Amino acid sequence: MTRFAFPAAIVLTLFLLVRATPAAVAQAPGLGGFPGSAPLGEPADAGTGLSTDKVKVRVVASTTSPAAGADLVVAVELTIAPGWHTWPNQRKLPEGTAEFIGAVTTTVSVTSSDAAKAIVHDGFAQWPEVHTVKADLGDGELSYAVFEGRSVVFVPVTIAHGATGTVTLTVQAGFQSCDSATCLAPADVTETISLKLGGAATTAPAGDLFAGFDPAVFGRIRGGEAAPMSLEFKLTDSIRFEIDPRGSGLVLLALLAALGGVLLNFTPCVLPVIPLKIMSLSRAAGTKGRMLKLGGIMSLGVVFFWVALGTLFALASTGIKSLEGFAQLNALFQLPWFTIAVGIFICVMAIGMAGFFTVGLPNWVYSIETKQESAGGSFVFGIMTAVLSTPCTAPLMGAAAGYAIKIQDPGTVMLVFTSIGLGMALPYLLLSMNPRLVDRMPRGGAAGELLKQCMGLLLLAAGIYFVGSGVNGYLEEPSHAYWWLVALSGIGAGLWLVRGTLKLAKSPRNRTVFGGVGLFIAGLSALIGWSMTYEAIHWQTWTAEREAAAIKDGKIVMVDFTADWCINCKTLEKTVLESQAVLDALEAHGVVPLKVDLTSGVPARGDRLKSAGGATIPLLVIVSPKDGPIWKSELYTPGDVVSAIERAGK
């Protein structure tokens, strides 16, 4: 969780912050929702306007009285003022053109009030030809692909056989207009078209407006051709790749999801509880069948959680959109009582594991008590392990929700989530199938008790973390002091291991190895306590007034959206934002760093996240005093941040 402590975990966590976007409704990372405008080279006074000042939208249907079973076309015409342009949404741009990271791309969506009567084939939309312009956006003069002049998007629609009555088509066009110096504020235009079904038979589109439409698309649709589709997986602004989630691509998507599930076990969220399972399996290692049974049941618990979560997303994809927010289970960690409850549960397990004292409890409690291996306990432990992974998957959950609703394919959604669960459960299943992997774990005697006590203290550190972050949820200004309690528990585990090693180990080799491990744990814990309470950046608590004042004073503003329960946020703050390159850039440009801490649920802070166009954290935004927000990202490198600051400085 610091740049010293978990370099391997950081790399693995980055892999999990993948974002998937359907190409048919593709929209590059934009700055929608912000007031003001984004720069395109040197600022200009025109940047105070709206994109609709330079782009006029007209929506026309090839017929408004289609016959049942007929085809029609919706034309969305963008008339762009001379010298201005909008950004194309195609993933594959012409060779030799560069992509402007941060631009709001042009999007067109058509929805039907009754999808059973009017079927919109938005995946077969036909887009206008792109043009190229030269501009210096901070990386020297490059060629960029744009839409210019009169640009028309065609969306094919089919009327179902036997359909009667009326249907309303809602057309929404989103875009950002720019010239060679400035981009205006993004805009969304919504128009509706009323169709009276059962009229005269539709003829082929005619007239100048529909001259560019290729009617052969309807033949391909009726022939069963699937709409072009690809998912973009983004690691950073500059590292991304695409796959087609069908056929062999669907297999690749499942394998990728399974690999992500495996890697979840190595994130800072899950890593602390793995020793607990290893210890429990070691106690059952004497009976291979029992060990396999308990490991298998625990794996079922992990898969059950992800299947249940996938079911919620699948329901969202079929239209129950109110489940979208609930399905993002990481949002539960924004509820202080839930985070505290999870922490207390972990603390109780840790104390029971360490065996420092024993308390008599009702018999049903022992089904989940960590010292009593049982089917119920293993199943609950699997669910708990999966739940604990959710604070490390916030961006993934947000992307999955959007993907489910846009693609509307419950089968694919379930495949992805089930694959994540199977991948996460796989290491535990393999461990339970191979007793030799845990044979060397002490299962009794003084050495076994020592190891359990040390593992219990480390697990206690994880429990204290959740309790502390939960308590912070009730404080308007969160405190980081609880990190020293986390550190003290880890230091205690390390020193306890050193003490026990000196007392029990007979050979110099064992004393050196295990004593060294204990000292390393103690030292690392102390370093974590120091790094999580010391801030190299002099953050100011965000308020709307403070941000407005900094912009009025001509200062660049860096807005960091974070929360105490967000492990990824802490990781990025310590490894990226506190890197020397970023610190130097902050100082050189006089950047005002503002932190929007969502731990306590202050409404104004949540509103600021929404205005930034974000749904999940971490999120970082760079705001120029002249041109407004110019860059935002959920996952970034030091180079990304420095580049954005330098661009804002121009």
C-alpha positions as CSV (number, residue, x, y, z in Angstrom):
1,M,0.0,0.0,0.0
2,T,3.0,2.2,-0.2
3,R,5.6,2.5,-2.8
4,F,8.0,0.7,-0.5
5,A,5.7,-2.1,0.7
6,F,3.7,-3.7,-2.0
7,P,5.2,-3.2,-5.5
8,A,4.0,-6.6,-6.7
9,A,0.5,-6.1,-5.4
10,I,0.3,-2.8,-7.1
11,V,1.1,-4.3,-10.5
12,L,-1.5,-6.9,-10.0
13,T,-4.0,-4.4,-8.8
14,L,-3.5,-2.3,-12.0
15,F,-4.5,-5.3,-14.0
16,L,-7.8,-5.5,-12.2
17,L,-8.6,-1.9,-13.0
18,V,-9.7,-2.8,-16.5
19,R,-12.5,-0.9,-18.1
20,A,-14.6,-2.5,-20.8
21,T,-16.6,-0.3,-23.3
22,P,-18.8,-1.7,-26.1
23,A,-17.6,-0.3,-29.4
24,A,-21.2,0.2,-30.7
25,V,-21.8,2.9,-28.0
26,A,-18.1,3.8,-27.6
27,Q,-17.2,7.0,-25.9
28,A,-13.6,7.9,-25.1
29,P,-12.8,9.2,-21.6
30,G,-14.4,12.6,-21.6
31,L,-15.1,15.5,-19.3
32,G,-18.9,15.5,-19.5
33,G,-20.6,17.2,-16.6
34,F,-17.9,19.8,-15.9
35,P,-18.7,23.4,-16.2
36,G,-16.4,25.3,-18.6
37,S,-14.4,23.8,-21.5
38,A,-11.4,21.7,-22.3
39,P,-8.4,23.1,-24.1
40,L,-7.2,22.3,-27.6
41,G,-3.8,24.1,-27.7
42,E,-3.7,27.7,-26.6
43,P,-6.8,29.0,-24.9
44,A,-9.3,31.3,-26.7
45,D,-12.2,33.4,-25.5
46,A,-14.6,31.2,-27.4
47,G,-14.1,28.6,-24.7
48,T,-16.8,30.1,-22.6
49,G,-19.6,28.9,-25.0
50,L,-21.5,25.7,-25.5
51,S,-20.8,23.1,-28.2
52,T,-24.4,23.7,-29.5
53,D,-23.3,27.2,-30.5
54,K,-21.2,25.7,-33.2
55,V,-23.0,22.5,-34.0
56,K,-26.7,22.3,-35.1
57,V,-28.5,18.9,-34.9
58,R,-31.3,17.7,-37.1
59,V,-33.0,14.3,-36.7
60,V,-35.1,12.9,-39.5
61,A,-36.7,9.4,-40.1
62,S,-36.9,8.1,-43.7
63,T,-40.6,7.6,-42.9
64,T,-42.9,8.2,-39.9
65,S,-45.6,5.8,-41.0
66,P,-43.8,2.5,-41.6
67,A,-45.6,-0.7,-42.5
68,A,-45.4,-3.7,-40.2
69,G,-42.2,-5.7,-41.0
70,A,-40.7,-2.7,-42.9
71,D,-37.3,-1.0,-42.5
72,L,-36.6,2.6,-41.9
73,V,-33.5,4.8,-41.2
74,V,-33.0,7.5,-38.6
75,A,-30.6,10.2,-39.9
76,V,-28.8,12.4,-37.3
77,E,-27.3,15.4,-39.1
78,L,-24.6,17.4,-37.4
79,T,-24.0,20.8,-39.2
80,I,-20.7,22.0,-37.9
81,A,-19.6,25.6,-38.3
82,P,-16.6,26.4,-40.6
83,G,-13.3,26.1,-38.7
84,W,-14.9,23.9,-36.0
85,H,-15.1,20.1,-35.6
86,T,-16.2,17.3,-33.3
87,W,-14.3,14.1,-32.3
88,P,-15.1,10.8,-33.9
89,N,-15.9,7.8,-31.8
90,Q,-14.3,5.1,-34.0
91,R,-11.8,3.0,-32.1
92,K,-9.7,2.5,-35.2
93,L,-8.7,5.9,-36.5
94,P,-7.0,6.5,-39.9
95,E,-3.3,5.6,-40.0
96,G,-1.1,8.5,-39.1
97,T,-3.6,10.2,-36.8
98,A,-3.2,10.7,-33.1
99,E,-5.8,10.3,-30.3
100,F,-6.5,13.3,-28.1
101,I,-6.8,11.7,-24.6
102,G,-9.5,13.6,-22.8
103,A,-11.6,14.5,-25.8
104,V,-15.4,14.0,-25.6
105,T,-16.2,11.8,-28.6
106,T,-19.4,12.1,-30.7
107,T,-22.1,9.6,-29.6
108,V,-25.5,8.8,-31.1
109,S,-28.0,6.6,-29.4
110,V,-31.6,5.7,-30.5
111,T,-34.0,4.0,-28.1
112,S,-37.5,2.7,-28.8
113,S,-40.4,3.2,-26.4
114,D,-41.5,-0.4,-27.3
115,A,-38.5,-2.6,-28.3
116,A,-40.9,-5.4,-29.3
117,K,-42.4,-3.2,-32.1
118,A,-39.5,-1.1,-33.3
119,I,-36.1,-2.8,-33.2
120,V,-33.1,-0.4,-33.2
121,H,-29.9,-1.8,-34.8
122,D,-27.5,0.7,-33.2
123,G,-24.7,-1.8,-33.7
124,F,-25.0,-1.3,-37.4
125,A,-25.0,2.5,-37.3
126,Q,-23.2,4.1,-40.3
127,W,-20.8,6.9,-39.4
128,P,-19.6,9.7,-41.6
129,E,-16.1,9.9,-43.1
130,V,-13.5,11.5,-40.8
131,H,-11.2,14.3,-41.8
132,T,-7.8,15.3,-40.3
133,V,-6.6,18.6,-38.8
134,K,-3.3,19.6,-37.4
135,A,-2.9,21.0,-33.9
136,D,-0.5,21.2,-31.1
137,L,-2.2,19.8,-28.0
138,G,1.0,19.7,-25.9
139,D,2.9,17.0,-27.7
140,G,3.9,19.0,-30.8
141,E,1.9,19.5,-34.0
142,L,0.1,16.2,-34.8
143,S,-2.7,15.1,-37.1
144,Y,-6.0,14.4,-35.4
145,A,-9.1,12.7,-36.9
146,V,-12.3,14.8,-36.7
147,F,-15.8,15.3,-38.1
148,E,-16.2,18.5,-40.1
149,G,-18.9,20.3,-42.0
150,R,-22.1,18.3,-42.7
151,S,-21.7,15.0,-40.9
152,V,-24.6,12.5,-40.9
153,V,-25.0,9.3,-38.8
154,F,-27.5,6.7,-40.0
155,V,-29.1,4.2,-37.6
156,P,-31.2,1.4,-39.1
157,V,-34.5,0.4,-37.5
158,T,-36.8,-2.6,-38.2
159,I,-40.6,-2.7,-37.5
160,A,-41.8,-6.1,-36.2
161,H,-44.3,-8.1,-38.2
162,G,-47.8,-7.5,-37.0
163,A,-46.9,-4.3,-35.1
164,T,-49.6,-1.7,-34.8
165,G,-50.2,1.5,-32.9
166,T,-47.5,4.2,-32.3
167,V,-43.9,4.0,-31.2
168,T,-41.6,6.9,-30.0
169,L,-38.0,6.9,-30.9
170,T,-35.7,8.9,-28.6
171,V,-32.5,10.1,-30.3
172,Q,-29.7,11.5,-28.2
173,A,-26.5,13.0,-29.7
174,G,-23.5,13.9,-27.6
175,F,-20.5,15.9,-28.9
176,Q,-17.9,18.5,-28.1
177,S,-17.1,21.2,-30.7
178,C,-13.5,22.4,-31.0
179,D,-11.4,24.7,-33.2
180,S,-7.6,24.8,-33.5
181,A,-7.3,26.6,-30.2
182,T,-10.2,25.7,-27.9
183,C,-12.9,23.1,-27.1
184,L,-16.3,24.3,-25.9
185,A,-18.3,22.7,-23.1
186,P,-19.7,19.2,-24.2
187,A,-23.4,19.1,-25.1
188,D,-26.2,16.6,-25.4
189,V,-29.1,17.1,-27.7
190,T,-32.3,14.9,-27.4
191,E,-35.0,14.7,-30.0
192,T,-38.0,12.4,-30.4
193,I,-39.7,10.9,-33.5
194,S,-43.3,9.5,-33.3
195,L,-43.9,6.6,-35.7
196,K,-47.5,5.6,-36.7
197,L,-47.2,1.9,-37.5
198,G,-49.2,0.1,-40.2
199,G,-48.9,2.9,-42.8
200,A,-47.8,2.7,-46.4
201,A,-44.9,0.4,-47.2
202,T,-41.5,2.0,-46.7
203,T,-39.5,2.7,-49.8
204,A,-35.7,2.9,-50.1
205,P,-34.3,6.1,-48.4
206,A,-34.2,8.9,-50.9
207,G,-33.2,12.5,-51.0
208,D,-30.0,14.3,-50.3
209,L,-30.0,13.6,-46.6
210,F,-30.1,9.8,-47.1
211,A,-27.8,9.7,-50.1
212,G,-24.9,8.4,-48.1
213,F,-26.8,5.5,-46.5
214,D,-26.0,1.9,-47.7
215,P,-29.3,0.0,-47.6
216,A,-27.4,-3.3,-48.0
217,V,-27.1,-3.3,-44.2
218,F,-30.7,-4.6,-43.9
219,G,-29.8,-7.6,-46.0
220,R,-27.0,-8.4,-43.6
221,I,-29.2,-7.9,-40.6
222,R,-31.9,-10.2,-42.0
223,G,-29.2,-12.7,-43.0
224,G,-28.3,-13.1,-39.3
225,E,-25.1,-11.2,-39.3
226,A,-24.1,-10.1,-35.8
227,A,-23.4,-6.4,-35.1
228,P,-19.7,-5.4,-34.9
229,M,-18.6,-5.4,-31.3
230,S,-15.4,-5.1,-29.4
231,L,-14.5,-4.4,-25.8
232,E,-11.7,-2.1,-25.0
233,F,-9.5,-3.0,-22.0
234,K,-7.7,-0.1,-20.5
235,L,-4.8,-0.3,-18.1
236,T,-3.7,3.3,-18.4
237,D,-4.4,6.1,-20.9
238,S,-1.7,4.8,-23.2
239,I,-2.0,1.0,-22.6
240,R,-5.2,-0.6,-23.9
241,F,-6.3,-3.4,-26.2
242,E,-9.5,-4.8,-27.7
243,I,-11.2,-8.1,-28.1
244,D,-14.5,-9.2,-29.9
245,P,-16.6,-10.9,-27.1
246,R,-18.0,-13.5,-29.4
247,G,-16.8,-16.9,-30.6
248,S,-13.2,-17.3,-29.7
249,G,-13.3,-13.8,-28.4
250,L,-15.9,-14.9,-25.8
251,V,-13.5,-17.6,-24.7
252,L,-10.7,-15.1,-24.4
253,L,-13.0,-12.8,-22.4
254,A,-13.9,-15.6,-20.0
255,L,-10.2,-16.6,-19.6
256,L,-9.3,-12.9,-19.0
257,A,-12.0,-12.7,-16.3
258,A,-10.8,-15.9,-14.7
259,L,-7.2,-14.5,-14.6
260,G,-8.5,-11.3,-13.0
261,G,-10.3,-13.5,-10.4
262,V,-7.0,-15.3,-9.6
263,L,-5.2,-12.0,-9.3
264,L,-7.8,-10.7,-6.8
265,N,-6.2,-13.1,-4.3
266,F,-3.0,-11.0,-4.4
267,T,-4.5,-7.6,-3.9
268,P,-4.1,-5.8,-0.6
269,C,-7.8,-6.4,0.1
270,V,-7.6,-10.2,0.1
271,L,-4.0,-11.0,0.9
272,P,-4.4,-10.7,4.7
273,V,-7.0,-13.5,5.0
274,I,-5.1,-16.1,2.9
275,P,-2.9,-17.2,5.8
276,L,-6.1,-18.0,7.7
277,K,-7.3,-20.4,5.1
278,I,-3.8,-22.0,4.8
279,M,-3.8,-22.6,8.5
280,S,-7.3,-24.1,8.5
281,L,-6.4,-26.4,5.6
282,S,-3.3,-27.5,7.5
283,R,-5.4,-28.6,10.4
284,A,-7.5,-30.8,8.0
285,A,-4.5,-32.1,6.1
286,G,-4.4,-35.3,8.0
287,T,-7.5,-36.5,6.0
288,K,-7.3,-35.9,2.3
289,G,-11.0,-36.3,1.7
290,R,-11.9,-33.8,4.5
291,M,-9.4,-31.3,3.2
292,L,-10.8,-31.6,-0.3
293,K,-14.3,-31.3,0.9
294,L,-13.7,-28.1,3.0
295,G,-11.6,-26.5,0.2
296,G,-14.2,-27.3,-2.3
297,I,-17.0,-25.8,-0.2
298,M,-15.0,-22.7,0.4
299,S,-14.5,-22.4,-3.3
300,L,-18.2,-22.7,-3.8
301,G,-18.7,-19.8,-1.4
302,V,-16.4,-17.6,-3.5
303,V,-18.2,-18.6,-6.8
304,F,-21.6,-18.2,-5.1
305,F,-20.8,-14.6,-4.3
306,W,-19.7,-13.7,-7.8
307,V,-22.7,-15.5,-9.4
308,A,-25.1,-13.6,-7.1
309,L,-23.4,-10.4,-8.0
310,G,-23.5,-11.3,-11.7
311,T,-27.2,-12.0,-11.4
312,L,-27.9,-8.5,-10.2
313,F,-25.9,-7.1,-13.2
314,A,-27.7,-9.4,-15.5
315,L,-31.1,-8.2,-14.2
316,A,-29.8,-4.6,-14.7
317,S,-28.9,-5.5,-18.3
318,T,-32.6,-6.6,-19.0
319,G,-33.9,-3.2,-17.9
320,I,-34.0,-3.2,-14.0
321,K,-31.6,-0.3,-14.0
322,S,-32.4,0.6,-10.4
323,L,-30.2,-2.4,-9.4
324,E,-27.1,-0.8,-11.1
325,G,-26.1,1.1,-7.9
326,F,-27.0,-1.8,-5.6
327,A,-25.1,-4.3,-7.7
328,Q,-21.9,-2.4,-7.1
329,L,-21.3,-4.1,-3.9
330,N,-18.2,-2.0,-3.1
331,A,-20.7,0.8,-2.4
332,L,-21.6,-1.1,0.8
333,F,-18.2,0.0,2.1
334,Q,-19.5,3.6,1.9
335,L,-21.8,2.6,4.8
336,P,-19.8,3.0,8.0
337,W,-21.8,0.4,9.9
338,F,-21.1,-2.2,7.3
339,T,-17.4,-1.5,7.2
340,I,-17.3,-1.6,11.0
341,A,-19.2,-4.9,11.1
342,V,-16.8,-6.5,8.6
343,G,-13.9,-5.3,10.7
344,I,-15.3,-6.6,14.0
345,F,-16.0,-10.0,12.3
346,I,-12.4,-10.2,11.1
347,C,-11.2,-9.2,14.6
348,V,-13.2,-11.9,16.3
349,M,-11.8,-14.5,13.8
350,A,-8.3,-13.2,14.4
351,I,-8.6,-13.4,18.2
352,G,-10.1,-16.9,17.9
353,M,-7.3,-18.0,15.6
354,A,-4.6,-16.6,17.8
355,G,-6.1,-18.5,20.7
356,F,-5.3,-15.8,23.3
357,F,-8.6,-16.4,25.1
358,T,-11.7,-18.6,24.6
359,V,-15.3,-17.5,25.0
360,G,-18.2,-19.9,25.2
361,L,-20.7,-19.2,22.4
362,P,-23.9,-20.8,21.2
363,N,-23.4,-23.9,19.1
364,W,-24.6,-22.2,15.8
365,V,-21.7,-19.7,16.1
366,Y,-19.1,-22.5,16.0
367,S,-20.3,-23.3,12.4
368,I,-18.4,-20.2,11.3
369,E,-15.8,-19.8,14.1
370,T,-12.4,-20.2,12.5
371,K,-11.1,-22.8,14.9
372,Q,-14.0,-25.2,14.1
373,E,-13.6,-26.3,10.5
374,S,-17.1,-27.1,9.1
375,A,-19.0,-27.0,5.9
376,G,-20.9,-23.9,7.0
377,G,-17.8,-22.1,8.2
378,S,-15.9,-22.8,4.9
379,F,-18.8,-21.6,2.8
380,V,-19.2,-18.4,4.8
381,F,-15.4,-17.9,4.7
382,G,-15.5,-18.2,0.9
383,I,-18.2,-15.5,0.7
384,M,-16.3,-13.3,3.1
385,T,-13.1,-13.6,1.1
386,A,-15.0,-12.5,-2.1
387,V,-16.7,-9.6,-0.2
388,L,-13.3,-8.4,1.0
389,S,-12.1,-8.2,-2.6
390,T,-14.7,-5.6,-3.6
391,P,-12.9,-2.4,-2.3
392,C,-10.1,-3.3,-4.8
393,T,-12.5,-3.7,-7.7
394,A,-14.5,-0.4,-7.7
395,P,-13.6,0.7,-11.2
396,L,-14.2,-2.8,-12.5
397,M,-17.6,-2.9,-10.9
398,G,-18.6,0.4,-12.4
399,A,-17.5,-0.7,-15.8
400,A,-19.3,-4.0,-15.5
401,A,-22.5,-2.3,-14.6
402,G,-22.3,0.0,-17.6
403,Y,-21.3,-2.9,-19.8
404,A,-24.3,-4.9,-18.7
405,I,-26.8,-2.2,-19.3
406,K,-25.4,-1.2,-22.7
407,I,-24.9,-4.6,-24.1
408,Q,-28.1,-6.1,-22.7
409,D,-26.7,-9.6,-22.9
410,P,-27.4,-11.4,-19.6
411,G,-25.7,-14.6,-20.8
412,T,-22.4,-12.8,-21.4
413,V,-22.7,-10.9,-18.1
414,M,-23.2,-14.2,-16.2
415,L,-20.2,-15.8,-18.0
416,V,-17.9,-13.0,-17.0
417,F,-18.9,-12.9,-13.3
418,T,-18.9,-16.7,-13.0
419,S,-15.4,-16.8,-14.6
420,I,-14.2,-14.2,-12.1
421,G,-15.5,-16.4,-9.2
422,L,-14.0,-19.6,-10.6
423,G,-10.6,-17.8,-11.1
424,M,-10.7,-16.5,-7.6
425,A,-11.6,-19.9,-6.1
426,L,-9.1,-21.8,-8.2
427,P,-6.0,-21.4,-5.9
428,Y,-8.0,-22.6,-2.8
429,L,-9.3,-25.6,-4.7
430,L,-5.8,-26.5,-5.9
431,L,-4.5,-26.1,-2.4
432,S,-7.1,-28.4,-1.0
433,M,-6.4,-31.0,-3.7
434,N,-2.6,-31.1,-2.9
435,P,-2.0,-31.9,0.8
436,R,1.7,-31.8,0.1
437,L,1.5,-28.0,-0.4
438,V,0.5,-27.6,3.2
439,D,2.2,-30.6,4.7
440,R,5.0,-28.4,6.0
441,M,2.7,-26.1,7.9
442,P,2.9,-26.8,11.6
443,R,-0.3,-28.5,12.7
444,G,0.3,-28.8,16.4
445,G,2.6,-28.3,19.3
446,A,4.4,-25.1,20.3
447,A,5.5,-24.2,16.7
448,G,2.0,-24.6,15.4
449,E,0.6,-22.4,18.2
450,L,3.2,-19.7,17.5
451,L,2.4,-19.6,13.8
452,K,-1.4,-19.3,14.5
453,Q,-0.8,-16.5,17.0
454,C,1.3,-14.6,14.5
455,M,-1.2,-15.1,11.7
456,G,-4.0,-14.0,14.1
457,L,-2.2,-10.8,14.9
458,L,-1.7,-10.1,11.2
459,L,-5.4,-10.8,10.6
460,L,-6.2,-8.5,13.5
461,A,-4.4,-5.7,11.7
462,A,-6.8,-6.2,8.7
463,G,-9.8,-6.1,11.1
464,I,-8.6,-2.9,12.7
465,Y,-8.2,-1.3,9.3
466,F,-11.8,-1.9,8.4
467,V,-13.0,-0.7,11.9
468,G,-10.9,2.4,11.6
469,S,-12.1,3.3,8.1
470,G,-15.7,2.6,9.2
471,V,-15.4,5.0,12.2
472,N,-14.0,7.6,9.9
473,G,-17.3,7.4,8.0
474,Y,-18.9,9.1,10.9
475,L,-16.3,11.9,11.0
476,E,-16.5,14.9,8.7
477,E,-12.7,15.1,8.8
478,P,-11.3,11.6,8.8
479,S,-8.3,10.8,10.9
480,H,-5.4,8.6,9.9
481,A,-4.3,7.8,13.5
482,Y,-5.9,4.3,13.4
483,W,-3.1,3.3,10.9
484,W,-0.8,3.2,13.9
485,L,-3.0,0.6,15.6
486,V,-2.8,-1.4,12.3
487,A,0.9,-1.0,12.4
488,L,1.2,-1.9,16.1
489,S,-0.7,-5.2,15.4
490,G,1.7,-6.0,12.6
491,I,4.7,-5.0,14.7
492,G,3.4,-7.2,17.5
493,A,3.1,-10.2,15.1
494,G,6.7,-9.7,13.9
495,L,8.2,-9.4,17.3
496,W,6.1,-12.3,18.7
497,L,7.5,-14.4,15.9
498,V,11.1,-13.3,16.8
499,R,10.4,-14.1,20.5
500,G,9.0,-17.5,19.7
501,T,11.8,-18.4,17.3
502,L,14.5,-17.6,19.8
503,K,12.6,-19.7,22.4
504,L,11.7,-22.7,20.2
505,A,14.2,-22.9,17.3
506,K,17.2,-25.1,18.0
507,S,19.3,-24.7,14.8
508,P,21.0,-21.4,13.9
509,R,19.5,-21.7,10.4
510,N,15.9,-21.7,11.7
511,R,16.7,-18.9,14.1
512,T,18.1,-16.8,11.3
513,V,15.4,-17.5,8.8
514,F,12.3,-17.1,11.0
515,G,13.8,-14.4,13.2
516,G,14.6,-12.5,10.0
517,V,11.0,-12.9,8.8
518,G,9.7,-11.6,12.1
519,L,12.0,-8.5,11.9
520,F,10.9,-7.9,8.3
521,I,7.2,-8.0,9.3
522,A,7.8,-5.7,12.2
523,G,9.8,-3.2,10.1
524,L,7.4,-3.3,7.2
525,S,4.4,-2.7,9.6
526,A,6.2,0.3,11.1
527,L,6.9,1.6,7.6
528,I,3.2,1.2,6.6
529,G,2.1,3.1,9.8
530,W,4.5,6.0,8.9
531,S,3.7,6.2,5.2
532,M,-0.1,6.1,5.7
533,T,0.0,8.9,8.3
534,Y,2.7,11.0,6.6
535,E,1.6,13.0,3.5
536,A,4.2,14.2,1.1
537,I,1.5,16.4,-0.6
538,H,0.0,19.1,1.5
539,W,-3.6,18.2,0.7
540,Q,-6.4,20.7,1.4
541,T,-9.9,19.4,2.1
542,W,-12.1,20.1,-0.9
543,T,-14.9,22.7,-0.8
544,A,-16.6,24.3,-3.7
545,E,-15.4,27.7,-2.4
546,R,-11.8,26.6,-2.1
547,E,-11.7,25.2,-5.6
548,A,-13.4,28.3,-7.0
549,A,-10.9,30.6,-5.2
550,A,-7.9,28.7,-6.5
551,I,-9.2,28.9,-10.1
552,K,-9.9,32.6,-9.7
553,D,-6.3,33.1,-8.5
554,G,-5.1,31.5,-11.7
555,K,-4.0,28.2,-10.0
556,I,-4.0,24.8,-11.5
557,V,-6.1,22.5,-9.3
558,M,-5.6,18.7,-8.8
559,V,-8.8,17.1,-7.4
560,D,-8.3,13.6,-5.9
561,F,-11.5,11.6,-5.2
562,T,-10.7,9.0,-2.5
563,A,-12.1,7.3,0.6
564,D,-10.5,5.6,3.6
565,W,-11.9,2.2,2.6
566,C,-10.5,2.4,-1.0
567,I,-7.3,0.4,-1.1
568,N,-6.7,1.3,-4.7
569,C,-6.9,5.0,-3.8
570,K,-4.3,4.7,-1.1
571,T,-2.1,2.7,-3.5
572,L,-2.2,5.3,-6.2
573,E,-1.7,8.2,-3.8
574,K,1.5,6.6,-2.3
575,T,2.9,5.2,-5.5
576,V,2.0,7.7,-8.2
577,L,1.0,11.0,-6.7
578,E,3.8,11.0,-4.2
579,S,6.4,10.0,-6.8
580,Q,9.2,12.5,-7.2
581,A,8.2,13.3,-10.8
582,V,4.7,14.3,-9.7
583,L,5.9,16.2,-6.6
584,D,8.3,18.2,-8.8
585,A,5.5,19.0,-11.2
586,L,3.2,20.1,-8.5
587,E,5.8,22.5,-7.1
588,A,7.0,23.8,-10.4
589,H,3.4,24.8,-11.5
590,G,2.1,25.9,-8.2
591,V,-0.7,23.3,-8.3
592,V,-3.4,23.4,-5.5
593,P,-4.1,19.8,-4.4
594,L,-7.6,19.3,-3.2
595,K,-8.8,16.0,-1.7
596,V,-12.5,15.0,-2.0
597,D,-12.8,12.3,0.8
598,L,-16.0,10.3,0.3
599,T,-15.5,8.3,3.5
600,S,-18.0,10.3,5.6
601,G,-20.6,10.6,2.8
602,V,-20.8,14.4,2.8
603,P,-23.5,15.2,0.1
604,A,-21.5,18.0,-1.5
605,R,-18.5,15.7,-2.0
606,G,-20.7,13.1,-3.7
607,D,-22.2,15.8,-5.9
608,R,-18.7,16.9,-6.9
609,L,-17.9,13.3,-8.0
610,K,-21.1,13.3,-10.1
611,S,-20.2,16.6,-11.7
612,A,-16.8,15.2,-12.6
613,G,-18.6,12.6,-14.6
614,G,-17.4,9.8,-12.3
615,A,-19.3,6.9,-10.7
616,T,-16.5,5.1,-8.8
617,I,-13.2,5.9,-7.2
618,P,-10.2,6.3,-7.4
619,L,-10.6,9.3,-9.8
620,L,-8.1,12.2,-10.4
621,V,-9.0,15.4,-12.2
622,I,-6.7,18.2,-13.4
623,V,-8.4,21.6,-13.7
624,S,-6.9,24.5,-15.7
625,P,-7.7,28.0,-14.4
626,K,-8.5,29.2,-18.0
627,D,-10.0,26.2,-19.6
628,G,-11.6,24.2,-16.9
629,P,-11.1,20.4,-16.4
630,I,-8.7,19.1,-19.1
631,W,-8.0,15.6,-17.9
632,K,-9.4,12.9,-15.7
633,S,-8.5,9.2,-15.1
634,E,-9.4,6.3,-12.8
635,L,-6.0,4.8,-13.3
636,Y,-2.8,6.7,-14.1
637,T,0.9,6.7,-14.1
638,P,3.3,9.5,-13.0
639,G,3.9,10.4,-16.6
640,D,0.1,10.8,-17.2
641,V,-0.3,13.1,-14.3
642,V,2.8,15.2,-15.1
643,S,1.7,15.5,-18.8
644,A,-1.7,16.7,-17.7
645,I,-0.2,19.3,-15.3
646,E,2.1,20.6,-18.0
647,R,-0.8,20.9,-20.5
648,A,-2.8,22.8,-17.9
649,G,0.2,25.0,-17.3
650,K,0.1,26.2,-21.0
